[in-house]
Amino acid sequence: MKDMILLDAKGIEDEIIEYRRHLHENAEVGFELEKTVGFVKEKLKEFGCDVEPCGKNGLVTVIGDKNNVTVLLRADMDALPVKEESDVEFLCNTGNMHACGHDMHTAMLLGTARLLKKHEKELRSGVKLMFQPAEEVLSGAKNMLENGLLEGDKIKGAIMLHVMAGLPLKTGTVIVSSGGVGAPAADYFTINIQGKGCHGSTPQQGVDAINIASHTVIALQEISARELSLSDEAVLTIGSFKSGTAGNVIADTAVLQGTMRAYDDNVREYVKKRLTEICSGVAETFRGKSVVSFGAGCPTLVNDESLSEMVENNTKELFKENEVLNTNSFGTRTNKSGGSEDFSYISHEVPSVMIALAAGNSEEGYIYPQHHPKVKFDEAVLPVGCAVFTYNAIKLSEKFK
């Protein structure tokens, strides 16, 4: 069967590339994925799949036994609000860009739908394909869960796959996450600072919001430097600082925006608590006020150890031994992703595993990382990812029947 899956995946390579390029040229962001969802729905129906909406612009389809769904495969569909600067011939001109490879993920899962329909008789239970919006804002998976994604199913294994550019690995190398936390929890936050505006020549009459904000940025570094132990891995970033309208005016307000990430939920809650306390204390020290609000976020992504071993072994049946790795192969300091992933919501509900796919060797010109306006991905990995999804779905459907 494995040879047939590989041949079938290779046989539809041109079609998968077409799917990917169409999605790339029409990149959309967040939940606003009307063209993307329309295209995915059209293709799934062409393959003979019944398609159901799930939440805001999420789609699901089940292949195999609809009364006994045990496997979930996920692809995210949204892009980033980044103006593309790569030199590909299918450049996106919408002002958005698939700079994180979600067009690759969606194209691979569409290819997987084709192959699973062809091999539907070999499925021993149902396989649900999840096409998700709004991963980049860490909201899409949660929205689909809240709208019945898993209701009535008996999911015993959920898989996501993410392409990675610029890795010093052979293109097509599959990296299966080992058991345990594989990606950090994340929280977006906004700090609104209120001062009192006045003329720049009479600072004593005002309360300088820029001064408060500046001290806040510096004070927040104290959390990582002096309040967390060496083993408490966490990062707090202020990525946006907005204040002031003129050089001779004491600023009335300031707005800071940032993110925080941690691999432990207790550390996450501690940092959030201290963030709020420090912001309030610094503002009061300089006679102002500060309000912290938390926006989108997600918990840690937890890889199920048993499922991880099964997926790794299944995938090694497809490819050569040195083409399939696990994250423990890279040592304890590099076996976790630094980027957060809202598939984490799924991982807290059912056994899950995250797979990475090397999609462009740094020595072959794929030098830019995800989220860069010049990043490119090697399309040669599209049938590889399709085969990984398909073979694991068939094997796990038998295991979990």
DABELCOR-V186023 format. One record per residue. N is the residue number from 1. RES is the residue in one small letter. PHI is phi as a letter, one per 40 degrees, with the letter a starting at -180 (999 if undefined). PSI is psi in degrees with one decimal (none if undefined). NEAR is the number of other ideal C-beta (glycine too) atoms within 10 Angstrom. Layout:
n=<N;N>
res=<RES;RES>
phi=<PHI;PHI>
psi=<PSI;PSI>
near=<NEAR;NEAR>
//
This chain:
n=<1;2;3;4;5;6;7;8;9;10;11;12;13;14;15;16;17;18;19;20;21;22;23;24;25;26;27;28;29;30;31;32;33;34;35;36;37;38;39;40;41;42;43;44;45;46;47;48;49;50;51;52;53;54;55;56;57;58;59;60;61;62;63;64;65;66;67;68;69;70;71;72;73;74;75;76;77;78;79;80;81;82;83;84;85;86;87;88;89;90;91;92;93;94;95;96;97;98;99;100;101;102;103;104;105;106;107;108;109;110;111;112;113;114;115;116;117;118;119;120;121;122;123;124;125;126;127;128;129;130;131;132;133;134;135;136;137;138;139;140;141;142;143;144;145;146;147;148;149;150;151;152;153;154;155;156;157;158;159;160;161;162;163;164;165;166;167;168;169;170;171;172;173;174;175;176;177;178;179;180;181;182;183;184;185;186;187;188;189;190;191;192;193;194;195;196;197;198;199;200;201;202;203;204;205;206;207;208;209;210;211;212;213;214;215;216;217;218;219;220;221;222;223;224;225;226;227;228;229;230;231;232;233;234;235;236;237;238;239;240;241;242;243;244;245;246;247;248;249;250;251;252;253;254;255;256;257;258;259;260;261;262;263;264;265;266;267;268;269;270;271;272;273;274;275;276;277;278;279;280;281;282;283;284;285;286;287;288;289;290;291;292;293;294;295;296;297;298;299;300;301;302;303;304;305;306;307;308;309;310;311;312;313;314;315;316;317;318;319;320;321;322;323;324;325;326;327;328;329;330;331;332;333;334;335;336;337;338;339;340;341;342;343;344;345;346;347;348;349;350;351;352;353;354;355;356;357;358;359;360;361;362;363;364;365;366;367;368;369;370;371;372;373;374;375;376;377;378;379;380;381;382;383;384;385;386;387;388;389;390;391;392;393;394;395;396;397;398;399;400;401>
res=<m;k;d;m;i;l;l;d;a;k;g;i;e;d;e;i;i;e;y;r;r;h;l;h;e;n;a;e;v;g;f;e;l;e;k;t;v;g;f;v;k;e;k;l;k;e;f;g;c;d;v;e;p;c;g;k;n;g;l;v;t;v;i;g;d;k;n;n;v;t;v;l;l;r;a;d;m;d;a;l;p;v;k;e;e;s;d;v;e;f;l;c;n;t;g;n;m;h;a;c;g;h;d;m;h;t;a;m;l;l;g;t;a;r;l;l;k;k;h;e;k;e;l;r;s;g;v;k;l;m;f;q;p;a;e;e;v;l;s;g;a;k;n;m;l;e;n;g;l;l;e;g;d;k;i;k;g;a;i;m;l;h;v;m;a;g;l;p;l;k;t;g;t;v;i;v;s;s;g;g;v;g;a;p;a;a;d;y;f;t;i;n;i;q;g;k;g;c;h;g;s;t;p;q;q;g;v;d;a;i;n;i;a;s;h;t;v;i;a;l;q;e;i;s;a;r;e;l;s;l;s;d;e;a;v;l;t;i;g;s;f;k;s;g;t;a;g;n;v;i;a;d;t;a;v;l;q;g;t;m;r;a;y;d;d;n;v;r;e;y;v;k;k;r;l;t;e;i;c;s;g;v;a;e;t;f;r;g;k;s;v;v;s;f;g;a;g;c;p;t;l;v;n;d;e;s;l;s;e;m;v;e;n;n;t;k;e;l;f;k;e;n;e;v;l;n;t;n;s;f;g;t;r;t;n;k;s;g;g;s;e;d;f;s;y;i;s;h;e;v;p;s;v;m;i;a;l;a;a;g;n;s;e;e;g;y;i;y;p;q;h;h;p;k;v;k;f;d;e;a;v;l;p;v;g;c;a;v;f;t;y;n;a;i;k;l;s;e;k;f;k>
phi=<999;c;c;c;c;c;c;c;c;c;c;b;d;c;c;c;c;c;d;c;c;c;c;c;c;b;d;b;b;f;c;c;b;d;c;c;c;c;c;c;c;c;c;c;c;c;c;g;c;c;b;b;c;a;g;c;g;b;b;b;a;b;b;h;c;c;c;a;c;b;b;b;b;b;b;c;b;c;b;b;c;b;c;c;b;c;b;c;c;b;d;c;b;c;g;b;a;c;c;b;g;c;c;c;c;c;c;c;c;c;c;c;d;c;c;c;c;c;b;d;c;c;c;c;a;c;b;c;b;b;b;b;c;f;c;c;b;f;b;c;c;c;c;c;c;c;b;g;d;b;c;g;c;b;c;b;a;b;b;b;b;b;c;b;b;g;c;c;b;c;d;g;c;b;b;c;c;c;c;h;c;b;a;c;c;a;a;c;a;b;b;c;b;b;b;a;c;a;c;c;c;b;c;c;c;b;b;c;c;c;c;c;c;c;c;c;d;c;c;c;c;c;c;c;c;b;b;b;c;d;c;c;c;a;b;b;b;c;b;a;b;b;a;g;b;a;c;b;b;c;c;c;b;a;b;b;b;a;b;b;b;a;c;b;c;c;c;d;c;c;c;c;c;c;d;c;c;c;c;c;c;c;c;c;d;b;g;b;b;a;b;b;b;b;b;c;a;a;c;c;c;b;c;c;c;c;c;d;c;c;c;c;c;d;c;c;c;c;b;c;d;c;c;b;b;b;c;c;c;c;g;c;c;b;c;b;c;c;c;c;a;c;d;d;c;c;c;c;b;a;d;a;a;b;b;b;b;c;b;h;c;c;c;b;g;c;c;c;c;d;g;c;c;b;c;b;b;c;c;c;c;d;c;c;c;c;c;d;d;c;c;c;c;c;c;c;c;c;c;b;c>
psi=<-38.5;-40.4;-37.5;-41.7;-44.6;-42.5;-41.9;-41.8;-43.3;-33.5;-23.0;18.9;-45.4;-39.9;-42.2;-38.8;-40.3;-44.1;-48.5;-44.8;-37.2;-46.4;-40.3;-44.4;-21.8;41.2;133.7;162.1;159.6;-133.2;-7.3;74.6;41.7;-47.6;-41.6;-49.0;-39.9;-40.9;-46.0;-45.0;-42.7;-45.1;-43.3;-40.4;-34.9;-34.9;-5.5;19.8;142.3;127.2;134.4;139.2;151.9;104.4;-160.1;104.0;31.0;150.8;147.2;151.0;145.7;130.9;131.9;-153.3;107.3;-14.5;-0.4;69.5;116.6;-11.9;138.9;129.7;134.2;138.2;139.1;148.8;-12.3;155.9;-167.4;151.9;62.0;132.4;122.5;138.5;14.2;173.3;24.4;152.6;-15.5;44.9;140.9;133.8;20.0;-6.5;-6.7;172.5;138.7;68.2;-0.6;3.5;14.8;-24.6;-36.2;-44.8;-46.8;-41.8;-40.7;-39.0;-31.2;-42.8;-38.0;-40.1;-41.6;-47.2;-39.2;-34.6;-38.5;-35.8;24.7;-33.8;-18.7;-10.0;132.7;-5.0;178.8;146.6;123.1;128.6;125.6;114.5;110.9;137.6;170.8;38.4;-38.1;-24.5;15.2;40.5;-21.8;-44.0;-43.1;-42.4;-41.6;-38.0;-43.0;-16.3;28.4;20.0;-43.7;-1.4;129.8;-6.0;168.1;50.0;122.8;-2.4;120.9;136.8;134.9;154.1;136.4;126.5;149.2;127.5;152.7;13.6;147.2;47.6;155.5;134.0;132.0;-4.7;133.1;130.0;110.4;129.4;132.6;165.6;147.4;-171.7;124.6;-16.0;146.5;157.4;153.9;148.8;129.2;142.0;156.7;134.3;112.2;119.2;129.6;120.8;-144.4;115.3;151.3;-179.1;142.6;-20.1;-11.7;63.8;-24.5;-16.1;-5.7;-174.9;112.8;108.0;-31.8;-39.9;-44.5;-45.1;-40.4;-45.6;-32.5;-45.2;-45.3;-42.6;-33.6;-22.4;-19.0;-26.4;-53.5;-37.6;-33.3;-4.7;-13.0;144.9;173.0;-32.5;-9.4;83.6;119.5;150.2;131.4;124.4;129.7;111.9;-9.1;132.5;110.2;124.9;153.7;150.7;-19.4;154.1;-18.3;25.3;128.9;123.8;136.0;-37.6;162.2;148.1;123.8;140.5;144.5;-174.5;155.8;143.9;143.1;149.1;-2.5;132.4;-31.1;-40.5;-41.2;-48.9;-35.8;-46.0;-40.2;-41.6;-47.1;-33.3;-47.6;-42.9;-44.2;-43.5;-43.9;-44.5;-42.3;-44.0;-43.6;-36.7;-37.4;25.0;21.6;-167.7;151.2;135.1;125.4;131.1;138.1;133.8;-132.7;152.9;178.3;157.0;-178.1;148.2;120.8;120.7;127.3;126.4;-44.6;-44.8;-39.3;-45.0;-40.9;-45.9;-40.2;-45.7;-41.5;-45.3;-32.2;-20.2;-26.2;-41.7;171.8;153.2;-44.3;0.7;-3.5;118.2;166.7;162.7;-22.0;-17.6;-18.6;3.5;163.0;-23.3;-7.7;15.5;9.3;146.1;142.4;-23.4;141.3;163.4;122.8;1.2;-15.5;-34.4;-38.6;-41.6;-20.1;-3.8;-38.2;158.5;130.1;161.5;143.0;132.3;137.9;147.8;116.3;118.1;52.3;107.9;138.2;-24.9;-5.6;19.1;-3.6;77.8;-12.2;143.8;171.8;147.6;-0.1;140.7;-11.9;7.6;143.0;154.6;141.6;114.5;-10.1;-18.9;-7.2;-49.0;-25.3;-51.6;-38.4;-42.9;-40.2;-49.3;-51.3;-48.7;-42.9;-36.9;-44.0;-46.0;-42.0;-32.3;-32.7;-41.0;-38.5;13.4;none>
near=<11;14;8;13;25;18;11;18;26;15;12;19;16;10;15;24;17;13;23;24;16;16;26;24;18;20;26;21;20;19;18;15;26;11;15;26;21;12;18;26;17;10;20;23;12;11;17;13;21;11;20;13;13;22;22;17;25;24;24;25;24;19;28;25;16;14;11;15;23;25;30;28;26;26;26;26;27;27;28;20;13;19;13;24;13;18;8;14;7;15;12;22;10;15;12;20;25;27;29;26;28;25;30;28;27;25;28;30;30;26;28;27;27;24;25;26;16;17;19;14;7;16;22;17;21;22;28;24;25;24;29;31;29;26;25;20;16;22;23;29;28;20;20;28;19;11;14;13;24;17;8;8;20;14;20;20;25;24;23;29;27;25;24;21;24;21;19;8;19;12;18;17;20;25;23;29;28;20;17;17;22;25;26;26;25;22;23;18;21;14;28;17;28;15;25;15;16;17;11;13;8;9;12;6;11;20;21;24;27;17;21;29;29;17;15;26;15;11;14;23;11;11;19;15;8;7;13;17;7;5;8;16;18;19;13;20;11;18;9;11;16;11;19;16;9;8;6;7;13;23;24;20;19;25;14;24;16;18;18;25;23;25;20;16;12;9;21;21;13;17;24;19;10;16;21;17;12;20;24;16;12;23;25;12;11;18;13;23;15;24;13;18;10;13;13;16;21;25;20;24;29;20;24;20;13;12;24;24;15;20;27;20;12;20;22;16;13;21;18;7;7;9;16;22;20;19;22;15;12;13;8;8;7;11;17;21;18;11;14;23;23;29;25;26;22;27;26;13;14;18;21;26;29;26;22;21;26;25;28;24;19;15;9;10;11;20;15;18;15;17;14;17;13;14;23;19;27;20;17;13;24;27;25;27;27;28;25;28;29;27;25;30;30;24;23;26;25;13;17;20;14>
//
